[in-house]
Amino acid sequence: MSRRGPLSPRDTHRSAVYAAEEQWSRQLARGGAIDFFGSPLQVPMERRFADVASVQRYVDDVLSLIGVITRWPAVPPVRVRERAGTGRAHYSDGVIALPLAGAVGERWAARESVVLHELTHHLVAHAHPGVAAHGPEFCGEEVLLVEVVLGPEAALLLRAAFDGAGIPVAERPVRAGSAAPPGQAR
């Protein structure tokens, strides 16, 4: 324990998670049909947002999806705000901060993949308090969120990117009375 409170677990996979997500995001930016190890997949095209208000509407809509409510019950709303500069997006204490400086087409943080990444931090903060910021729990929850929001093809590509980078992905246990995760029997 430090003088400021409990120490957070080491975030040993952060750069690898960012690299895997960047690879995945490039696939979403193109969208359409792809060949995935000999199997055709139809990948959704990633949304891009014009301003904070459009991101806030999107996040509110995602949190109201039945698949999100079922997997993450009682998660409070999250607020989206603009962050100065062009640096990193950030999540802290119920707030997603996105750098949106520059022309609309050049705003790297105004992409759906970035917003879902930051929203995953919000979900993990409530479902798994105290875990590493980009650890196995984060990766597992992000894959589940992507499956609910973008579909199984996008989730498969994200999981494959994590697997290819050697990043561990936690499997979420099934709560009594809840639906089994896709592909798993109860």
Residue pairs with C-beta under 8 A, 6 or more apart in sequence:
1 7
6 130
8 130
8 132
8 133
9 130
9 131
9 132
9 135
10 132
11 132
11 133
11 134
11 135
12 132
12 135
13 132
13 134
13 135
13 139
13 167
13 168
14 133
14 134
16 165
16 166
16 167
17 134
17 138
17 139
17 162
17 165
17 167
18 134
19 165
20 158
20 161
20 162
20 164
20 165
20 167
21 113
21 117
21 158
21 161
23 161
24 113
24 154
24 157
24 158
24 161
25 46
25 111
25 113
25 114
27 34
27 43
27 157
28 43
28 44
28 45
28 46
28 112
28 113
28 150
28 154
28 157
29 45
29 46
29 111
30 43
30 45
31 43
31 44
31 45
31 46
32 42
32 43
32 45
33 40
33 41
33 42
33 43
34 40
34 41
34 43
35 41
36 156
36 157
36 160
41 153
41 156
41 157
42 153
43 153
43 154
43 157
44 150
44 151
44 153
44 154
46 111
46 112
46 113
47 58
47 111
47 112
48 104
48 105
48 107
48 110
48 111
48 112
49 55
49 58
49 107
49 110
49 111
49 112
49 115
50 104
50 110
51 100
52 80
52 81
52 82
52 98
52 100
55 80
55 96
55 98
55 110
55 115
56 79
56 80
58 112
58 115
59 78
59 80
59 96
59 115
59 119
60 77
62 68
62 116
62 119
62 145
62 149
63 69
63 75
63 77
63 78
63 119
65 148
65 149
67 148
68 75
68 145
68 148
68 149
70 178
70 179
71 144
71 145
71 148
71 172
72 123
72 126
72 127
74 126
75 122
75 123
75 126
75 127
76 94
76 126
77 94
78 94
78 95
78 96
78 119
78 122
79 94
79 95
79 96
80 95
80 96
80 97
80 98
81 95
81 96
81 97
81 98
82 97
82 98
82 99
82 100
83 89
83 90
83 97
83 98
83 99
83 100
84 99
84 101
85 99
85 101
86 99
86 101
86 102
86 108
87 99
88 99
89 96
89 97
89 98
89 99
89 109
89 114
89 117
89 118
90 96
90 97
90 118
91 97
91 118
91 119
91 121
91 122
91 125
94 122
96 115
96 118
96 119
96 121
96 122
98 109
98 110
98 114
98 115
98 118
99 107
99 109
100 107
100 109
100 110
101 107
104 110
108 114
112 150
116 142
116 145
116 146
116 149
116 150
117 142
119 145
120 138
120 141
120 142
120 145
121 133
121 138
123 141
123 145
124 131
124 137
124 138
124 141
127 137
127 141
128 137
128 138
128 141
131 137
131 138
132 138
135 168
135 170
136 167
136 168
136 169
136 170
137 170
139 162
139 167
139 168
139 169
139 170
140 169
140 170
140 171
140 172
141 170
141 172
142 158
143 155
143 158
143 159
143 162
143 169
144 155
144 172
144 181
146 154
146 155
146 158
147 154
147 155
147 182
152 182
159 169
162 169
163 169
171 181
172 181
174 180
174 181
174 184
174 186
179 186
180 186
